[in-house]
Amino acid sequence: MRFVGWFILFFYLGTFRSLAQSFTVVPLGVKGGSDESNLSAYALAVHDTDQYVCLDAGTIHYGIQKSIVSGVFKGEPGEFIRNNIKGYLISHAHLDHVEGLVINSPDDSPKPIYGLPDCLDILKDKYFNWKNWANFANEGEKPTLNKYHYTVLYSDHETLLENTTLYAQAFPLSHGNPYQSTAFLIRHDENYLVYLGDTGADLIERSDKLHRLWEVVSPLIKSKKLKAIFIEVSFSNDQPEDKLFGHLTPKLLMGEMKVLNDLSGGLADFPVVITHRKPSGDREENIRQQLIQGNIMKVKLIFPEQAKALEF
């Protein structure tokens, strides 16, 4: 009887742990262009902690200011950037994903910038180069001010993110072949979250980058360790294929979800957060409606709003 009691207790604790919230994600910016006050950036922390990393950095200061007004964060934006943002994971170096990092760098504190080598090289050569902006990093054009240090992430092993309990792996994506973007697989304990920067569909990109990522994360979906996928849908279904520029439509996303559904054994009620909708006329609402109508896998579609925290 004692053995049975302990078994029930461990089963209960394991079930509770799997259902408990693992991550807090605060969208600092959610759009894919035009509105410079609301560009791709997501502050992620272990639930009930205040040590955040930024997944992309299009809008930082305004997103934090708005999050303070809404009661999600406390204090003053500059203080929060210096003390609570522990690093930046940059998927690719397009302006709508790095503008907030660059603009706020003079008042920031020392911390790492994480990414794949190609992305870090662009930051080094095109932004922090004493021509476009002062070199606040530790490599590149002299003199280096050494506030930021470039840290390469890898797909074959995890890297501990400094001053956090989070680990990350980086997987290359095709964003208008041969231009490269990145997916970040984030882990805390036995819980995971995956964030994709801009990406095209494998079919359009003539690539297998997404399929390789789905092969990695599908076992985590089966074991219920993956808590959410953040993935872009930039255009509605009427966008011509030759004008996608390395982005997804609702139809193309659902095609990729079908692949993942088959690999994982089912995606019903699995959280899929839709990022990077490009604002133009009714496009954002059209994307929403087309996703809802095409959701044959019955994933849990989430449309993030700036300064409204998400829990997973």
Secondary structure, 3 states (H helix, E strand, C coil): CHHHHHHHHHHHHHHHHHHCCCEEEEEEECECCCCCCCECEEEEEECCCCCEEEECCCCCHHHHHHHHHCCCCCCCHHHHHHHHEEEEECCCCCHHHHHHHHHHHHHCCCEEEEECHHHHHHHHHHHECCCCECCCECCCCCCCCCCEEEEECCCCCCEECCCCCCEEEEEEEECCCCCEEEEEEEEECCEEEEEECCCCCHHHHCCCHHHHHHHHHHHHHHCCCEEEEEEECCCCCCCCHHHCCCCCCHHHHHHHHHHHHHHHCCCCCCEEEEECECCCCCHHHHHHHHHHHCCCCCCEEECCCCCCCEEC
